[in-house]
Amino acid sequence: MTVGIIGGGVIGTSCAYYLAERGHDVELFERDDIGGGTTAASMAVFVWQAVPPSEFAHELRRRAWDEYSVFIEDGELEYTQTGLLHVAWLDSTLETYREYADSLRDAGIDAEILPDAGPYDDERAVGALSTPEDGHFDPVAIAELYAEKARNVGATIRTGTEVRGVQTESGSVTGIELADERIPVDAVVNAAGPWAVDVAGMDAELPVRRTAGPIVGFETPDDADTEIPFTLFENELYVRRYAKGLYVGHYNTEFRADEDATPTTGDSPDDDFERRARNLLTELGFDADRFRRETGWIGYRTVTPDGLPIVGEGRTEDYYLAVGMSGLGITRAPVVGQLISEAVDGESSPMLRQLSPGRFE
Ligand SMILES: Cc1cc2nc3c(=O)[nH]c(=O)nc-3n(C[C@H](O)[C@H](O)[C@H](O)COP(=O)(O)OP(=O)(O)OC[C@H]3O[C@@H](n4cnc5c(N)ncnc54)[C@H](O)[C@@H]3O)c2cc1C
C-alpha cells in the first residue's frame, strides 16, 4: 500500500519508519526541515511521571521506552537522565502526590516523596514528588533518526514540500495535492502537529486545541549549580537544564473548548514572561540577576479533552490521524508510530480503540 504522511516531526517520522518497516511504500512530506516544527520547540523530556497516573498511561510509556531504550543502547540516541520533580506548595497537592507516588510504584516506576523542594531553597515548598528515571533527549535527533531509519527501509522523505490538500473519491483517500503535482496514494496519515486541524481541510471539527508554550533560555555563570532535575511548579512554570544554563517555560495542557492559540513561527516570549521566569529562579535561590537571556521561543502543544492522543482512522476511509499529543509527543512518539502502522494494516487492539478518533462522538 502507498501511504502519504503529512508532517515530518517526531510523530510523522515515527509513523514513516514503522509503516515502511511493515513493507508499505511510504512518502512523507514536510514543508520545512525534519523536526523543525513543534518537535524543535520541545523540552523533549521522557516523562515517566504520569500525573494523574493510570495503567493505560504507564502502558503507553512502557511500550515507547522499550523502543527508545534500544536506540540508546545501540548508541543511536543520547539520553540525559536528570529525574523529574513536581514541587507541591499546598498540603492538599502533596497529599495527592503521595497517592500518585503509590500508584507509580505499583506500576514499577521508581517514585518517592521528598520532604522539601529537593535542590532548591523554595520556602513555599511542602514537599515534592520525585521520579529519578525521567530525562531528556535532543528532540530533533529523534525525528532525524526515525527519518533515516525510514529511508533505510525504503521510505521517501521530501522536505521543503508543502501538502495543499488530500484528494478523496467516493469517501476514501486517493491522493495528496502538492503545489504542482498530485501524488496518488492509498492512505494518508495526518501528522502535522498543531497545523493538523487545518492542513487537509478535513479536521476542523476535531476536539484538538493549541496552547502556547513560551520558553526562555538563560545562560548561567560557571559557578551557578544547574545540576537540577526537570522541575514543575504549581504556577505552571517549569525549569530544565541545558548546556548553557537553564530553560524556564510555561506548560498548559488543559483543554478549553473555546480557547485555541494560532501557531506562529519565530515568536519570542515577551518581557513580562522573562520577568516571571527570573522571579521563579530567584525564588528558587538562584542569583538570577547574573543570568543572561540567551534564547527564547514559543512552541504550541495540541491538547485533547482526555489528555490522550487521537490515533487511528478518521471519518474518511484510509485517512488516519496521529494528532493531539497533549504535551507528550516525545514520550509517546514510538508507540504512536507503531499504532498507526497497525491501524493502516487493519489491526485492532484495546490501545487503538482507547485512542480512536471516534471516541469523542
Ligand atoms: C514548549 C513545549 C515543550 C514540550 N515538552 C515536551 C516534553 O518535555 N516531553 C514530551 O514528551 N513532549 C513535549 N512536548 C510535546 C512534543 O514536543 C510534541 O507533542 C511533539 O513534538 C509533536 O510532534 P509532531 O510531529 O506531532 O508535530 P510537529 O513537530 O509540529 O510536526 C508537524 C510537522 O508538520 C509540518 N507541516 C505542517 N503543515 C504541513 C503541510 N501542509 N505540508 C507539509 N508539512 C506540514 C510542520 O512543518 C511540522 O514540521 C512539548 C511541546 C512544547 C510546545
Ligand as a Chemical Component Dictionary entry (heavy atoms), coordinates in Angstrom:
data_LIG
# 
_chem_comp.id                   LIG 
_chem_comp.type                 NON-POLYMER 
_chem_comp.pdbx_formal_charge   0 
_chem_comp.three_letter_code    LIG 
# 
loop_
_chem_comp_atom.comp_id 
_chem_comp_atom.atom_id 
_chem_comp_atom.alt_atom_id 
_chem_comp_atom.type_symbol 
_chem_comp_atom.charge 
_chem_comp_atom.model_Cartn_x 
_chem_comp_atom.model_Cartn_y 
_chem_comp_atom.model_Cartn_z 
_chem_comp_atom.pdbx_ordinal 
LIG C1  C1  C 0 7.168 24.067 24.651 1  
LIG C2  C2  C 0 6.923 22.593 24.511 2  
LIG C3  C3  C 0 7.567 21.701 25.344 3  
LIG C4  C4  C 0 7.323 20.330 25.219 4  
LIG N1  N1  N 0 7.976 19.456 26.042 5  
LIG C5  C5  C 0 7.733 18.130 25.927 6  
LIG C6  C6  C 0 8.402 17.210 26.772 7  
LIG O1  O1  O 0 9.202 17.599 27.620 8  
LIG N2  N2  N 0 8.143 15.889 26.612 9  
LIG C7  C7  C 0 7.253 15.416 25.676 10 
LIG O2  O2  O 0 7.031 14.214 25.599 11 
LIG N3  N3  N 0 6.628 16.269 24.843 12 
LIG C8  C8  C 0 6.842 17.610 24.953 13 
LIG N4  N4  N 0 6.197 18.495 24.138 14 
LIG C9  C9  C 0 5.272 17.968 23.137 15 
LIG C10 C10 C 0 6.022 17.459 21.919 16 
LIG O3  O3  O 0 7.077 18.325 21.600 17 
LIG C11 C11 C 0 5.032 17.399 20.755 18 
LIG O4  O4  O 0 3.910 16.618 21.141 19 
LIG C12 C12 C 0 5.672 16.770 19.524 20 
LIG O5  O5  O 0 6.870 17.415 19.174 21 
LIG C13 C13 C 0 4.681 16.859 18.380 22 
LIG O6  O6  O 0 5.287 16.325 17.249 23 
LIG P1  P1  P 0 4.516 16.309 15.877 24 
LIG O7  O7  O 0 5.350 15.548 14.938 25 
LIG O8  O8  O 0 3.105 15.876 16.122 26 
LIG O9  O9  O 0 4.391 17.850 15.485 27 
LIG P2  P2  P 0 5.474 18.799 14.781 28 
LIG O10 O10 O 0 6.823 18.568 15.329 29 
LIG O11 O11 O 0 4.913 20.168 14.837 30 
LIG O12 O12 O 0 5.475 18.269 13.304 31 
LIG C14 C14 C 0 4.460 18.597 12.381 32 
LIG C15 C15 C 0 5.149 18.960 11.093 33 
LIG O13 O13 O 0 4.171 19.134 10.086 34 
LIG C16 C16 C 0 4.688 20.087 9.173  35 
LIG N5  N5  N 0 3.570 20.577 8.384  36 
LIG C17 C17 C 0 2.517 21.325 8.802  37 
LIG N6  N6  N 0 1.698 21.585 7.777  38 
LIG C18 C18 C 0 2.233 20.973 6.687  39 
LIG C19 C19 C 0 1.836 20.888 5.328  40 
LIG N7  N7  N 0 0.732 21.457 4.873  41 
LIG N8  N8  N 0 2.613 20.167 4.482  42 
LIG C20 C20 C 0 3.750 19.577 4.903  43 
LIG N9  N9  N 0 4.185 19.643 6.190  44 
LIG C21 C21 C 0 3.419 20.333 7.071  45 
LIG C22 C22 C 0 5.310 21.131 10.077 46 
LIG O14 O14 O 0 6.273 21.892 9.383  47 
LIG C23 C23 C 0 5.916 20.286 11.173 48 
LIG O15 O15 O 0 7.290 20.006 10.981 49 
LIG C24 C24 C 0 6.423 19.859 24.245 50 
LIG C25 C25 C 0 5.795 20.767 23.384 51 
LIG C26 C26 C 0 6.042 22.119 23.517 52 
LIG C27 C27 C 0 5.353 23.076 22.597 53 
# 
loop_
_chem_comp_bond.comp_id 
_chem_comp_bond.atom_id_1 
_chem_comp_bond.atom_id_2 
_chem_comp_bond.value_order 
_chem_comp_bond.pdbx_ordinal 
LIG C1  C2  SING 1  
LIG C2  C3  SING 2  
LIG C2  C26 DOUB 3  
LIG C3  C4  DOUB 4  
LIG C4  N1  SING 5  
LIG C4  C24 SING 6  
LIG N1  C5  DOUB 7  
LIG C5  C6  SING 8  
LIG C5  C8  SING 9  
LIG C6  O1  DOUB 10 
LIG C6  N2  SING 11 
LIG N2  C7  SING 12 
LIG C7  O2  DOUB 13 
LIG C7  N3  SING 14 
LIG N3  C8  DOUB 15 
LIG C8  N4  SING 16 
LIG N4  C9  SING 17 
LIG N4  C24 SING 18 
LIG C9  C10 SING 19 
LIG C10 O3  SING 20 
LIG C10 C11 SING 21 
LIG C11 O4  SING 22 
LIG C11 C12 SING 23 
LIG C12 O5  SING 24 
LIG C12 C13 SING 25 
LIG C13 O6  SING 26 
LIG O6  P1  SING 27 
LIG P1  O7  DOUB 28 
LIG P1  O8  SING 29 
LIG P1  O9  SING 30 
LIG O9  P2  SING 31 
LIG P2  O10 DOUB 32 
LIG P2  O11 SING 33 
LIG P2  O12 SING 34 
LIG O12 C14 SING 35 
LIG C14 C15 SING 36 
LIG C15 O13 SING 37 
LIG C15 C23 SING 38 
LIG O13 C16 SING 39 
LIG C16 N5  SING 40 
LIG C16 C22 SING 41 
LIG N5  C17 SING 42 
LIG N5  C21 SING 43 
LIG C17 N6  DOUB 44 
LIG N6  C18 SING 45 
LIG C18 C19 SING 46 
LIG C18 C21 DOUB 47 
LIG C19 N7  SING 48 
LIG C19 N8  DOUB 49 
LIG N8  C20 SING 50 
LIG C20 N9  DOUB 51 
LIG N9  C21 SING 52 
LIG C22 O14 SING 53 
LIG C22 C23 SING 54 
LIG C23 O15 SING 55 
LIG C24 C25 DOUB 56 
LIG C25 C26 SING 57 
LIG C26 C27 SING 58 
# 
